[in-house]
Amino acid sequence: MKTKNNAQAAFFKQFKDRLPPQSLIANELADSLRISKSEAYNKLKGNSGLTLQQLELLCNKYDINFEIKPATTLNSCNVRFTPFHSGQVSISIYIERLNYQIQQVAMKGLKKLTCSTDDIPFFHLFKYRELTAFKLHFWNSRIYTQRKNKPEQVFEFKKANKKDISNAYELYRLYQQIPSTEIWTKSELLIIVDQLRYAIESKLISDKKLQGIICQQLLEVLNDIEGYAIDGIKNKIYNTAYDWFYCDVVGNVSYLAEREDNDYCFLRFNTFNNFESSDSSLCTEVRMWLNSLLNDAVGFSGQGSKHRNIYLENVRRNIQTLID
């Protein structure tokens, strides 16, 4: 009985960590399990055990990992991801859900969003309509060809989903209000540039004028980011702090949202999908990794960054090659 009580006490510690600061744990438990407050208190004190069904319900609802005898050298946790393979999730749903997720994360006292990336964070791209439409088309093509096993479709801006573009722009506006630190690799051939070159060479963008517009908008994105880095601010209305670094080896694309209560992380897989989790152990690992990258990184922010100027010049040259 003692082992069960100790395990249940450890579970309720995780449960409490997932709740907003002002929440009463007994009330949350009673509401979630549809039991009386008296029974909730009995479970919290260890006088009454949780059933397997109740454990599963709480684990799924509050993203809690529960093991009676966890391994000492390995951790596990629940993660969320978008099941594109099911055929029930589209890019439209993905963008809407991402909007909701970022809003929820921001509502819980978001202090900073730190990312390591091998490409321009897509939030920046979503400021521009044609560039946004191309990026969403490319993502959608990955899903379409994977699920249908059919050739990629030609990109035509007039067929782009205007609601998706609008929702993506809302993601850009949200990101503009969140203090952020970005750690890029120093590769001058960014993925978005490579994707654009592939689309042009493969005749997936047949409209020459549209090709030029997208390339020019990509140059505008770099101009925007350069301005943020020089000022250390990406939104002067909200006085939103911005720091830009580069590092030789990033390894993977990770986002860590540091919040007032508990952190939240996004880990990219399959081109643009994400594993999402608020597990404290996983977030700690991500934070340690990002800090190690920052220790080896070179700063791009500030007025006189020679490294930033060299980097941007090389990237712009690659884009200009596409325009020419």
Solvent accessible surface area in square Angstrom, and as a share of the most:
residue,aa,sasa,rsa
1,M,146,0.65
2,K,156,0.66
3,T,83,0.48
4,K,97,0.41
5,N,46,0.24
6,N,87,0.45
7,A,13,0.10
8,Q,13,0.06
9,A,61,0.47
10,A,58,0.45
11,F,0,0.00
12,F,12,0.05
13,K,137,0.58
14,Q,52,0.23
15,F,0,0.00
16,K,129,0.55
17,D,72,0.37
18,R,22,0.08
19,L,12,0.06
20,P,62,0.39
21,P,103,0.65
22,Q,166,0.74
23,S,37,0.24
24,L,119,0.59
25,I,41,0.21
26,A,5,0.04
27,N,46,0.24
28,E,48,0.22
29,L,0,0.00
30,A,7,0.05
31,D,109,0.56
32,S,12,0.08
33,L,18,0.09
34,R,220,0.80
35,I,41,0.21
36,S,67,0.43
37,K,116,0.49
38,S,77,0.50
39,E,55,0.25
40,A,0,0.00
41,Y,111,0.42
42,N,53,0.27
43,K,8,0.04
44,L,46,0.23
45,K,148,0.63
46,G,11,0.11
47,N,103,0.53
48,S,27,0.18
49,G,25,0.24
50,L,25,0.12
51,T,68,0.39
52,L,144,0.72
53,Q,133,0.59
54,Q,34,0.15
55,L,28,0.14
56,E,110,0.49
57,L,79,0.40
58,L,0,0.00
59,C,18,0.11
60,N,98,0.50
61,K,114,0.48
62,Y,29,0.11
63,D,8,0.04
64,I,0,0.00
65,N,34,0.17
66,F,51,0.21
67,E,79,0.35
68,I,106,0.54
69,K,173,0.73
70,P,83,0.52
71,A,55,0.43
72,T,139,0.81
73,T,121,0.71
74,L,132,0.66
75,N,115,0.59
76,S,59,0.38
77,C,37,0.22
78,N,59,0.30
79,V,57,0.33
80,R,86,0.32
81,F,96,0.40
82,T,6,0.04
83,P,50,0.31
84,F,18,0.08
85,H,129,0.58
86,S,52,0.34
87,G,42,0.40
88,Q,151,0.67
89,V,21,0.12
90,S,47,0.30
91,I,7,0.04
92,S,31,0.20
93,I,80,0.41
94,Y,8,0.03
95,I,0,0.00
96,E,74,0.33
97,R,71,0.26
98,L,6,0.03
99,N,12,0.06
100,Y,123,0.47
101,Q,23,0.10
102,I,9,0.04
103,Q,77,0.34
104,Q,56,0.25
105,V,5,0.03
106,A,36,0.28
107,M,145,0.65
108,K,83,0.35
109,G,28,0.27
110,L,27,0.14
111,K,109,0.46
112,K,71,0.30
113,L,6,0.03
114,T,6,0.04
115,C,1,0.01
116,S,0,0.00
117,T,5,0.03
118,D,46,0.24
119,D,10,0.05
120,I,5,0.02
121,P,3,0.02
122,F,33,0.14
123,F,6,0.03
124,H,6,0.03
125,L,0,0.00
126,F,2,0.01
127,K,72,0.31
128,Y,37,0.14
129,R,119,0.44
130,E,33,0.15
131,L,0,0.00
132,T,0,0.00
133,A,4,0.03
134,F,2,0.01
135,K,10,0.04
136,L,12,0.06
137,H,39,0.17
138,F,23,0.09
139,W,7,0.02
140,N,66,0.34
141,S,7,0.05
142,R,83,0.30
143,I,10,0.05
144,Y,56,0.21
145,T,30,0.17
146,Q,126,0.56
147,R,94,0.34
148,K,107,0.45
149,N,137,0.70
150,K,108,0.46
151,P,117,0.73
152,E,39,0.17
153,Q,92,0.41
154,V,71,0.41
155,F,8,0.03
156,E,63,0.28
157,F,44,0.19
158,K,156,0.66
159,K,149,0.63
160,A,20,0.16
161,N,78,0.40
162,K,95,0.40
163,K,128,0.54
164,D,13,0.07
165,I,6,0.03
166,S,62,0.40
167,N,27,0.14
168,A,0,0.00
169,Y,90,0.34
170,E,67,0.30
171,L,0,0.00
172,Y,21,0.08
173,R,99,0.36
174,L,32,0.16
175,Y,3,0.01
176,Q,13,0.06
177,Q,65,0.29
178,I,8,0.04
179,P,43,0.27
180,S,3,0.02
181,T,8,0.04
182,E,0,0.00
183,I,0,0.00
184,W,1,0.00
185,T,18,0.11
186,K,99,0.42
187,S,57,0.36
188,E,72,0.32
189,L,82,0.41
190,L,1,0.01
191,I,59,0.30
192,I,0,0.00
193,V,0,0.00
194,D,67,0.35
195,Q,16,0.07
196,L,0,0.00
197,R,53,0.19
198,Y,96,0.36
199,A,3,0.02
200,I,30,0.15
201,E,122,0.55
202,S,49,0.31
203,K,143,0.61
204,L,26,0.13
205,I,1,0.00
206,S,79,0.51
207,D,75,0.39
208,K,153,0.65
209,K,155,0.66
210,L,14,0.07
211,Q,20,0.09
212,G,25,0.24
213,I,59,0.30
214,I,0,0.00
215,C,1,0.01
216,Q,93,0.41
217,Q,27,0.12
218,L,0,0.00
219,L,27,0.14
220,E,77,0.35
221,V,1,0.00
222,L,0,0.00
223,N,67,0.35
224,D,30,0.16
225,I,0,0.00
226,E,36,0.16
227,G,30,0.29
228,Y,24,0.09
229,A,0,0.00
230,I,52,0.26
231,D,70,0.36
232,G,24,0.23
233,I,49,0.25
234,K,8,0.03
235,N,25,0.13
236,K,152,0.65
237,I,154,0.78
238,Y,122,0.46
239,N,106,0.54
240,T,4,0.02
241,A,51,0.39
242,Y,1,0.00
243,D,60,0.31
244,W,0,0.00
245,F,51,0.21
246,Y,27,0.10
247,C,8,0.05
248,D,94,0.49
249,V,102,0.59
250,V,4,0.02
251,G,69,0.67
252,N,68,0.35
253,V,12,0.07
254,S,2,0.01
255,Y,18,0.07
256,L,1,0.00
257,A,0,0.00
258,E,42,0.19
259,R,19,0.07
260,E,116,0.52
261,D,47,0.24
262,N,21,0.11
263,D,19,0.10
264,Y,14,0.06
265,C,0,0.00
266,F,10,0.04
267,L,34,0.17
268,R,81,0.30
269,F,48,0.20
270,N,108,0.55
271,T,60,0.35
272,F,13,0.05
273,N,8,0.04
274,N,14,0.07
275,F,73,0.30
276,E,5,0.02
277,S,1,0.00
278,S,7,0.04
279,D,13,0.07
280,S,72,0.46
281,S,45,0.29
282,L,40,0.20
283,C,3,0.02
284,T,56,0.33
285,E,108,0.49
286,V,11,0.06
287,R,80,0.29
288,M,120,0.53
289,W,105,0.37
290,L,3,0.02
291,N,73,0.37
292,S,45,0.29
293,L,8,0.04
294,L,53,0.27
295,N,127,0.65
296,D,110,0.57
297,A,21,0.16
298,V,53,0.31
299,G,36,0.34
300,F,0,0.00
301,S,38,0.25
302,G,31,0.30
303,Q,140,0.62
304,G,75,0.72
305,S,15,0.09
306,K,134,0.57
307,H,83,0.37
308,R,4,0.02
309,N,73,0.37
310,I,95,0.48
311,Y,10,0.04
312,L,0,0.00
313,E,91,0.41
314,N,28,0.15
315,V,0,0.00
316,R,57,0.21
317,R,133,0.49
318,N,37,0.19
319,I,0,0.00
320,Q,75,0.33
321,T,84,0.49
322,L,31,0.15
323,I,54,0.27
324,D,134,0.70
